[in-house]
């Protein structure tokens, strides 16, 4: 496990970033939508990923939360690959 959000077991929803296997340097991207955008970007950068954060529209989620991501959940992401997060205003 490389990343867990939230960092404590305070809710029933937990997102994990896990390695795709011992022969691969790819990780399977978790669903990051609904998580705090700033904290998620920080954690992913600390894990070695390039993170691009853009501000999205209002009304699609609580202010400051991830409303879209690329790559999509379940797809592979390698070290130094880019992760794009759209965060609500």
N, C-alpha and C positions, 0 to 999 in steps of 0.2 A: 504494500500500500504506500503510495507516494503522497496522497493528499486526501484529507477527510474534512467534510464540512457538514454540520458545524463541528468545531473542535472538541466540543463536549457532547455527551449524549442527552441534550436537553429537549430534543424533539424526536418525532418518530421518523422523519426523513433524514437520511444520511447519504451523501454523495462520496464515492470513493474513486480515486484514480489508481488503476491497477496495471501492472505490467502484463503485456499480451503473451508472454512466455519467455523461457530462458534463452531461446535462440533469437530473440527479437529485442530490439531497443524501442519498440513501439509500445504505447500505452493505450488503453481503451478509454475514451473520453466519457466521463459521467454526464448526466443531465445537470447542468449548472444553473438552469433557469430558476428564478425565485431566490437565488442566493445573493448575499451582499456583493455588489460588483467590485468595490474597492478591495475588500478582503479576499475575494476569489482571485482577482488579478494579482494581488500581492503574493498569495500562496503559489499560484502557478508560475510566476516569475522566479520565486525562490526555488522551485522545483526544476528550473532550467528552461522553461518554455518562453518564447517570445509572445507577449500578449498585447493585443491592440484593443483599446476600449473606445467605443463611440457612444455618444449620447443619443438615445432613441426618443420616441414620442412619449407624451404623457398619457396617462389613462390606461396603459397596458400592463401596469404592474406597480407595486409600491416604489416610490422614489428611491433610486440608488440600487435597485435590484436588477439582476441579469434577466433580460426578456428574450434575447436570441443569442445563439452561439454558432461558431463555425470553427472546426468541424462539428457536425451534429453528434449527439450522444450515441455511443456505441461504435463510433468510427475510430481508427487508429490515429495516434499522434506521436511523432517521434521527438527525441530531444532536439531542441533548437527549432522545431517546427512552430509556425505561427498559430495562435489561438485568437480568434476575434470574439469579443464580447460586446453586445449591445446592451446598454444600461438605461433604464427608464429615468426620466427627469423628475 
